[in-house]
Structure formats: C-alpha cells, structure tokens
Amino acid sequence: MASNEFTILAPGSPGVMGWAGRSGQLAGTGLGTQCVHGGAAPDPAYGAVAAPIYETSTFALLDICTSAGFEYTRSGNPTRARLEEAIALLEGGCGAICTSSGMSAVLAVISLLEHGSHVLCPMDCYGGTFRTLEHARRVHGLETTFLDMTDPEAVRAAIQPNTRLIWAETPSNPLLRLLDLAALARVAQRQDILLAVDNTFLSPVLQRPLDWGADLVFHSTTKYLNGHSDVVGGAVVAAQGRRDLLQRLATLNMSLGTSQSPHDCALVLRGLKTLHLRMRAHESNARALAGFLAAHPAVAKVNYPGLPGHPQHALALRQQTGFGAMLSFELKDGSPASVRKVLRALRWFTLAESLGGVESLVAQPASMSHASMTAEMRERIGIRDGLIRLSVGIEDQADLIEDLRQALES
Amino acid sequence: MKTGLSKETLVLHTGNEIDQQFGALSMPIYQVSTFLQDVHGNTKGYEYSRSGNPTRDALEKAFAVLEHGKRGLAFGSGLAAISAVFMCFSSGDHFIVSNVVYGGTFRLLTKILNRMGMTVSFVDTSDLGAVEAAVTPQTKAVFVETPTNPMMAVSDIRAIAAICRKGGFRLVVDNTFMTPYWQNPLLLGADIVVHSATKYLGGHSDVLAGLVVTATEELGEEVHFSQKAMGGVLGPQDSWLLMRGFKTLAVRMEQHERNANVLAQWLGTQPGIEKVFYPGLASHPQHRLAKEQAGGFGGMISFELVTPELAEHFLSRLKLISLAISLGGVESLICLPAKTTHASFPPELLRSLGINDRLVRFSVGIENVAELQEDIEQAMANQ
C-alpha cells in the first residue's frame, strides 16, 4: 500500500490477505460467525464479497473428462455447493444436499431405503410427510408405523426385522411435543437403523440433532433457514461419520432431479446470514406471547416447550439451546364460529400455510397443514378444530401481544 | 398505515408487502419493460418501467413510510439518487456541503456539477456558525452527511433545518450511516433524505441501490421528474432484494450497534491505536447531540493507528474482517479511506480533514463480537 495505484491481477490469483486462511477455521467459530461466513468465502475469481449466482445449466469442460468440479447443474452447481457447505457447517455434519422443496428432501431420504423396508414415524408428523409415506406404502413398498415416539421404549418395541429408518420430528407440528433424541439414537444405533431428524422448527441455532447421535438432519429450508417467506426449499445433512450417506444422497438428488436452483440457493444463503439474529428475536417474542396466552381467560391450553408447565420442559432445557417460536393454543370456546372470529380479527398475524418467516403467521392445523390426515387420526393425536398455531415473527412484541388481545376479546 | 407503530413492526409491515392479486406474502417481481395500453392510452397505472414499475413502486412506498416522508424514489446506485436530487437545481445555484463528505459526492460536485455552473462551499457542518457564514444569495440547498464518513462528526439536523427555513433553501441529509431505524431526518426538519441503499438497507452486500425520500409531494414530483428524465432507476429484481433487506433491518441494526459499542470502547484500550472515532463514546465531541437526535450510534467506527506501517501490517493480517470498500453489510469490512473511498480528495485537503494513512474505517458486522476482537488482536500482534 505504498501508493494509491491499484494492481490488477488475473482473476483467480491467490490472495495474500488474512481472509485467505478463513475457511479452515470456520468449524471452530461461534454461531453468529458461522451464519455470516458459512459458504461465504470471498469469490476466488474476483473477490466478490457476496457469492456469485451461477445461473447456468452446464459447464464447459476444460479437457476430455476434465472439469473444475462441475459439469451439469442438476448434479452440481457452485452456488448450491456454497449453501450445502453452510448448512452442513451449522448442523455440524460432513456435508448436505439442497433440494427444491422440503418434500423432495423427504423423498431423497426415503429413497435411501430398499423396497420392503419398515419406517417408524411419529403419529403427529407433518401432514406432507404423512402423505408421502402413505404414498410410498403403495408405490415403493415401504411400510410405515405411525406411533407416539415420546416414549423411547415404545419405539424399541415397534422395531421389526426390516426396520431401517426412524423419522423424528421435534418439536412436533402443531402440538410442540418433544422427542428425546439421545434416547432415540441409542435405540437406532443398537439396531443399525438410521435416525433422521426433522429440525425445521428449531434450526441449528436452537438444536443440533447430530450432536445427539442422529445420522441425518432434515430441513424444510422454506421455513427459518431462509426465513423470508420467499423461497421453497429443502436440505438433508449427513453426520460426520456418514460420508457414505452423503454420497448416496448426492447421487439421489442428481438422479431424481430434485436439486435446488442456483438462484434459490443464493437466496437461502442470504437468509442464513441473519439466522442467529432472527432466531433470537423470534424466540424472545414467542416466550412473551406464550406467557400472555397462558394467562388469558379465553385460552384453554398453550403448547410451548418454554412454559414450565410443558410436560417436556426439562427435556427442552437439556436438548435445545432455546424453545423456538412455534406455539399452538386451544380456545376455551372451540366452536367453528369462535375460531373464525379470532382468525379474522387478527391484524399482524396473517392466515397462511408455512411458518418461520419474519412476519407472524397464524394457521388452523385441522383445516390447513393437517387436512390430509383423517379426522379420526387428528382426533387421536389431539389436533382439535379449536387449535390455533402461531408462527411468531420478529415484529415488535407489544404490537403482537396487543393484536392477540384484541382478537381474543373481539 | 397506523402511526406510532414501533419500528420493529414497521420495517415488516409498511402496508406494501402483500401482493394485491393473489395474496403472495412476498411482493411479485415485475420483470417487465412495458405495460399494455388501450387505444386511448389508458393504463392500469403503469406504462413503462422507467417511469414506474409495480415492484419498484412497492419499495418506494415502503421506504417513504420508514423515513416518515411523502414520496420515495429508488435509483440504480446511491450516486444516481444524489445526482437526481442535485439535478432538481439549476445553473448558478450554490450548495453548502459537509466538508468530510463521501468521496463520490465530492467528485460529483467538483468534477461534473461544477461544469453545469453549480457552485459549492465545503464547510464543517457540525459548526453552525460556519454554515451560516457560507450562505450566499445564490444558496439553494445544504447537503449534510451525519455522521460524516469517515470522521464520524455529527451535525445538528434540527438547527441546520432552522437556518435553511430562515434562508428559504432546502436541507438534504445523507442518512446512509444511520438508516431510518436510528435517525429520521425528515422528522427533524430536513426536506429530502438520500441513501446509498447498497449499505445497511440492502444489508447483504449484494445489491447496488440508492433511495430518496421527500418531505412533501411537490418535492417528490420534482425528484420523480428528474428520475424519469435521467433514467437512473433501480431494476425490479434489485428493488425486490432491497425490500427483502428491510425485513431484517431491525435485528441487523441492533446487532451492528451492539457490536460497535463493545468494539469502540475496547479499541480505545488497545496498544497501537491512537484514537477512536465513534459517536457512542462519551469522549466524542458531539456525543450528546448524537444521543439526542438519533435512536442509536450505528455500526461504523474509525480509528487511527500509531504508524502507517502498523496500519498496513494490521490490515493485511485480518482474517475475519475483509479489506473491501463499502459498508453496512452483515460481514465486517475494513478500509483505508485515504487510499480508497476518499482517494478523489486532493492530498492536502485529506490531510487538513484528518484523513491520513493511519486512519482505518471499520464497518462492524453482525458476527460474534469476541471473535472480531480476537481477529483484531492477532492482526495487531507480532509486529
């Protein structure tokens, strides 16, 4: 820096600045640093601070059977590779695949299994997962037992000789029941069964299932990871010791054609940069709202693991680093007219499917996310018509509480 | 929109975020150049994307709400926004401008607008007497950057607005460093606010954009004419990305500032660092004013090292903090203003303003603050 003259080097020239050594040190850094810098090494060509979007279908080969690592975007794309690196870093895995929706990530996971395999799945799993597993029963010969997995002993008892996968969702949607991941991992390990955990509700900021012994972590990145309600996407992360699974998942993503577009990958990567701040704001609002609802006379019951009265509050404290921002509650008057009145009166909570965006959303699970379940199954699980689910956004806390108050008292 | 809404809620719900046709929670991107008309020239409000585009319009309306103004206008860069504002004036008009202004604004005024017969006096706008003394019969506007880049001097917006009202000329404030989250110049009496939205408003170092908000509809019409006539508009895709940035403005600005407050205090205790410029420090000459006119002190810090050699050693050894121009992104950036952002200033002027080759400008990111400290410590060591 002896003069004001800038030197222009050829694109791709190695940098001499300290940032060049950054990538090797990311694994040991704190969460906030990982959110900002995961998959975000300065572009080696020109040093662009934001990752370039490689909006291309194919790549010019450098020679016969020679590439710089990418040949065709369905099988691999530099922008998607950055997102996969970032999500794997945050979850503490050896690698990840990113898919065009959460459901296509579910498809990739169940496609790991041979025809005739048996799966254990929580009976209150996400409605879309339920539908896909039921479809796989007919089409792929996959047999699924839906059961209450809060008791690890019941899970052990349900294992059959052909059981190959335990699918866990914790906290569950929409009742916020927790599963003991360490206990499930012990059951799975003893029998050589894969444990896959849907971590959509908490994100790696609040829970890292691989640390508890899971083999795979699943995400609908549509939700908190992207966080802005503007991308549909999914991801599967493989544990450190499971490079074999990662390789098979990557092949499946390529073969099934489920890989995520470069542009959407860039948007999710952008979302990850504020994940730590968003989760903090989401959770602090959710805690306040849960407390408010629990004390409100029109509310019969609040499902939120952060409340001391939640039956698995102690497990939440042990297994999670926070309680998240999803909660559900039941109105004392659960009649259709009463539910409709509350839903219509809300101003800042938008009635919409999905969750995990910066804006607060409200849903009636019985008529929306869990409509693909039979009424009888919903009743068995406890999803009543008067149950309202909130995805608490990052608006001002007082505005949200006031909104709930006026809607409940309307 | 309901007034008095808290700023955390306002950044998410300006009333422009939901698609009117299908209820999409994210504003559609109208990637289109032109719009159908009937034979009489009737349209549904848009005829050509340079004069108006639904996505850009949503951004402009949302931002006008955030800055508490009447009209928002979006441009392809911060300098396009500033140019469009100055182009509302005429040959022979005189401006009073902060002496430590962004280098690009300085270049615009001294290399381009001067050729059009506009004249400028650069004064220390943190000194109200200096502002008043610079007024001439031709003065048409005062242009203030506060805090200044990179010296972090704070100007009294309310007091300068009073001078402007008395003299019958406009007050333009560059609010890039603070954003409407911390500072609302229009509420303090300014007529026009300009932004390089590339910085905190976009916030992710992936969009180049500029924004203008005016206090009145009439001024908005003037700037819109200049936008339409000169054509420096922002594209629909970038307009959408910018709105996406607004959604996390509250959480980002809070974290930027939390980190900057910790680092500003701490940097002052480090060997090898001579001086720290940050309005949040009690020792800052305009600390009280900054506290009074803004809700926070922001995420920009400048500091002076003891020697130019140490500055060079320090910058080249940083690992987490990247040496790059620009600021306001989630990732920490650092630069030497004398060689980069302010290189368009004559050397003797730089010296007189205190922008020397030991002065480092630090855009504090939202990383873990302890790791930023560690990075700085290791880069200062082993001389």
Boltz contact constraints between the chains, C-beta under 6 A:
constraints:
  - contact:
      token1: [A, 1]
      token2: [B, 312]
      max_distance: 6.0
  - contact:
      token1: [A, 4]
      token2: [B, 339]
      max_distance: 6.0
  - contact:
      token1: [A, 4]
      token2: [B, 343]
      max_distance: 6.0
  - contact:
      token1: [A, 17]
      token2: [B, 316]
      max_distance: 6.0
  - contact:
      token1: [A, 17]
      token2: [B, 323]
      max_distance: 6.0
  - contact:
      token1: [A, 18]
      token2: [B, 317]
      max_distance: 6.0
  - contact:
      token1: [A, 18]
      token2: [B, 318]
      max_distance: 6.0
  - contact:
      token1: [A, 18]
      token2: [B, 319]
      max_distance: 6.0
  - contact:
      token1: [A, 19]
      token2: [B, 319]
      max_distance: 6.0
  - contact:
      token1: [A, 19]
      token2: [B, 322]
      max_distance: 6.0
  - contact:
      token1: [A, 21]
      token2: [B, 319]
      max_distance: 6.0
  - contact:
      token1: [A, 22]
      token2: [B, 319]
      max_distance: 6.0
  - contact:
      token1: [A, 29]
      token2: [B, 371]
      max_distance: 6.0
  - contact:
      token1: [A, 30]
      token2: [B, 368]
      max_distance: 6.0
  - contact:
      token1: [A, 30]
      token2: [B, 371]
      max_distance: 6.0
  - contact:
      token1: [A, 32]
      token2: [B, 367]
      max_distance: 6.0
  - contact:
      token1: [A, 32]
      token2: [B, 368]
      max_distance: 6.0
  - contact:
      token1: [A, 33]
      token2: [B, 367]
      max_distance: 6.0
  - contact:
      token1: [A, 33]
      token2: [B, 368]
      max_distance: 6.0
  - contact:
      token1: [A, 33]
      token2: [B, 371]
      max_distance: 6.0
  - contact:
      token1: [A, 36]
      token2: [B, 330]
      max_distance: 6.0
  - contact:
      token1: [A, 36]
      token2: [B, 331]
      max_distance: 6.0
  - contact:
      token1: [A, 36]
      token2: [B, 367]
      max_distance: 6.0
  - contact:
      token1: [A, 49]
      token2: [B, 205]
      max_distance: 6.0
  - contact:
      token1: [A, 49]
      token2: [B, 324]
      max_distance: 6.0
  - contact:
      token1: [A, 50]
      token2: [B, 205]
      max_distance: 6.0
  - contact:
      token1: [A, 50]
      token2: [B, 206]
      max_distance: 6.0
  - contact:
      token1: [A, 228]
      token2: [B, 244]
      max_distance: 6.0
  - contact:
      token1: [A, 228]
      token2: [B, 247]
      max_distance: 6.0
  - contact:
      token1: [A, 229]
      token2: [B, 25]
      max_distance: 6.0
  - contact:
      token1: [A, 229]
      token2: [B, 26]
      max_distance: 6.0
  - contact:
      token1: [A, 230]
      token2: [B, 26]
      max_distance: 6.0
  - contact:
      token1: [A, 270]
      token2: [B, 204]
      max_distance: 6.0
  - contact:
      token1: [A, 273]
      token2: [B, 330]
      max_distance: 6.0
  - contact:
      token1: [A, 274]
      token2: [B, 248]
      max_distance: 6.0
  - contact:
      token1: [A, 277]
      token2: [B, 251]
      max_distance: 6.0
  - contact:
      token1: [A, 277]
      token2: [B, 255]
      max_distance: 6.0
  - contact:
      token1: [A, 281]
      token2: [B, 251]
      max_distance: 6.0
  - contact:
      token1: [A, 358]
      token2: [B, 12]
      max_distance: 6.0
  - contact:
      token1: [A, 358]
      token2: [B, 247]
      max_distance: 6.0
  - contact:
      token1: [A, 359]
      token2: [B, 12]
      max_distance: 6.0
  - contact:
      token1: [A, 395]
      token2: [B, 8]
      max_distance: 6.0
  - contact:
      token1: [A, 395]
      token2: [B, 9]
      max_distance: 6.0
  - contact:
      token1: [A, 395]
      token2: [B, 12]
      max_distance: 6.0
  - contact:
      token1: [A, 396]
      token2: [B, 6]
      max_distance: 6.0
  - contact:
      token1: [A, 396]
      token2: [B, 8]
      max_distance: 6.0
  - contact:
      token1: [A, 396]
      token2: [B, 9]
      max_distance: 6.0
  - contact:
      token1: [A, 399]
      token2: [B, 6]
      max_distance: 6.0
  - contact:
      token1: [A, 399]
      token2: [B, 9]
      max_distance: 6.0
